[in-house]
Amino acid sequence: MIQTQVALPERLDLLLASLATDQGKKKEDIIVDAVEAYVQKPRTQEEILALRRAGFGMWKDRTDLPDFDALRKTMDRKLNWDDDR
């Protein structure tokens, strides 16, 4: 393997160290994984469709999520057109 020196902002280095600790990996391994993902060949339309199909329904039957309809209603603006006159 060829060694390459990379300069990272302190913020990214701290995030990288945290990610490496969480995953039980070395920072170097996390960087290699990230570069491989970045330069990976573009996906074909068939691959993209297969990934979308694999993810379909992933939220179904989840009990740890909030009631999104109720949450959305709390964000609705109350418009009273008579107040603008």
C-alpha positions in Angstrom: 0.0 0.0 0.0 1.3 3.5 -0.8 1.4 6.0 2.0 0.0 9.4 1.4 0.0 12.4 3.8 -3.3 14.2 4.1 -3.9 17.5 5.9 -7.2 17.8 7.6 -8.9 20.7 9.5 -8.9 20.0 13.2 -12.7 19.6 13.2 -12.5 16.8 10.6 -9.7 15.1 12.5 -11.7 15.1 15.7 -14.8 13.7 13.8 -12.6 11.1 12.2 -11.1 10.0 15.5 -14.5 9.7 17.0 -15.8 7.7 14.1 -12.8 5.4 14.3 -13.3 4.8 18.0 -17.0 4.1 17.5 -16.2 1.6 14.7 -13.2 0.1 16.4 -11.0 1.0 13.4 -7.9 3.0 12.8 -8.3 6.5 11.3 -6.3 5.4 8.3 -8.9 2.6 7.6 -11.8 5.1 7.8 -10.0 7.4 5.3 -9.3 4.5 2.9 -13.0 3.4 3.1 -14.1 7.0 2.4 -11.8 7.4 -0.6 -12.9 4.1 -2.0 -16.5 5.1 -1.7 -15.8 8.5 -3.3 -13.9 7.2 -6.4 -16.2 4.2 -6.8 -17.6 3.8 -10.4 -20.9 5.5 -11.0 -23.9 3.2 -10.5 -26.0 2.1 -13.4 -29.8 2.8 -13.4 -30.4 -0.9 -12.6 -28.2 -0.7 -9.5 -29.9 2.5 -8.3 -33.3 0.9 -8.8 -32.2 -2.2 -6.9 -31.0 -0.1 -4.0 -34.2 1.8 -3.9 -36.2 -1.4 -3.9 -34.1 -2.8 -1.1 -34.8 0.3 1.0 -38.5 0.3 0.2 -40.5 -0.2 3.4 -37.6 0.2 5.7 -39.6 2.4 8.0 -42.6 0.1 8.2 -43.5 -1.2 11.6 -40.9 1.0 13.4 -42.1 1.8 16.9 -39.2 4.2 17.9 -40.3 7.0 15.5 -42.6 9.9 16.4 -46.1 10.3 14.9 -45.1 12.3 11.8 -48.7 13.4 11.0 -49.1 14.9 14.5 -45.6 16.5 14.3 -46.4 18.0 10.9 -49.6 19.5 12.2 -47.8 21.3 15.0 -45.7 23.1 12.3 -48.7 24.2 10.2 -49.1 28.0 10.3 -52.3 29.3 11.5 -53.5 31.8 8.9 -56.3 34.1 9.7 -56.9 36.2 6.6 -59.2 38.6 8.5 -56.3 39.7 10.7 -54.4 41.1 7.8 -57.0 43.8 7.0 
